[in-house]
């Protein structure tokens, strides 16, 4: 068994989005994305399906040019290679589930 928390040691940064791998298993990587209001992740694609879960806050999640408003508790799945982006409408914490075949460093490249 592995145990971790999305609520421990949260750090908002005025200058950049903060990401952290919270848990890694044989089948997934669980990543916490911490965004201040107004911060965005530019349009990008994931090479494998993903799950996005809003732990705290509210975001606009763009999928192929269509904006979807998501709030605390909302969760979605997205198939691979679909263009998407997000913007925090409030200070937000997002749980991103990646395939174990995907890399966390790819997420860092989107925010840099």
Long-range contacts (C-beta under 8 A, 24 or more apart in sequence): 4-30, 6-30, 6-32, 6-55, 6-93, 6-95, 10-34, 10-93, 12-36, 12-91, 16-111, 17-41, 17-111, 19-104, 19-107, 19-108, 19-111, 21-104, 22-95, 24-100, 25-100, 26-100, 27-99, 27-100, 28-97, 28-98, 28-99, 28-100, 29-97, 29-98, 29-99, 29-100, 29-102, 29-104, 30-95, 30-96, 30-97, 31-95, 31-96, 31-97, 31-98, 31-104, 31-107, 32-93, 32-94, 32-95, 32-96, 33-93, 33-94, 33-95, 33-96, 33-107, 34-92, 34-93, 34-94, 35-59, 35-86, 35-88, 35-91, 35-92, 35-93, 35-94, 36-88, 36-91, 37-88, 37-89, 37-90, 37-91, 37-92, 38-87, 38-88, 39-87, 39-88, 40-85, 40-86, 40-87, 40-88, 41-85, 41-86, 41-87, 41-110, 41-111, 42-85, 42-110, 43-83, 43-84, 43-85, 44-83, 44-84, 44-85, 44-110, 45-80, 45-81, 45-82, 45-83, 45-84, 46-78, 46-80, 46-81, 46-82, 46-84, 46-98, 46-102, 46-106, 47-80, 47-81, 47-101, 47-102, 47-106, 48-80, 48-98, 48-99, 48-101, 48-102, 49-77, 49-78, 49-79, 49-80, 49-99, 50-77, 50-78, 50-96, 50-97, 50-98, 50-99, 50-102, 51-75, 51-76, 51-77, 51-78, 51-95, 51-96, 51-97, 52-76, 52-77, 52-78, 52-86, 52-94, 52-95, 52-96, 52-97, 53-94, 53-95, 53-96, 53-97, 54-92, 54-93, 54-94, 54-95, 55-93, 55-94, 55-95, 56-91, 56-92, 56-93, 57-88, 57-89, 57-90, 57-91, 57-92, 57-93, 58-88, 58-89, 58-90, 58-92, 59-86, 59-87, 59-88, 59-89, 59-92, 59-94, 60-86, 60-87, 60-89, 61-85, 61-86, 62-86, 62-87
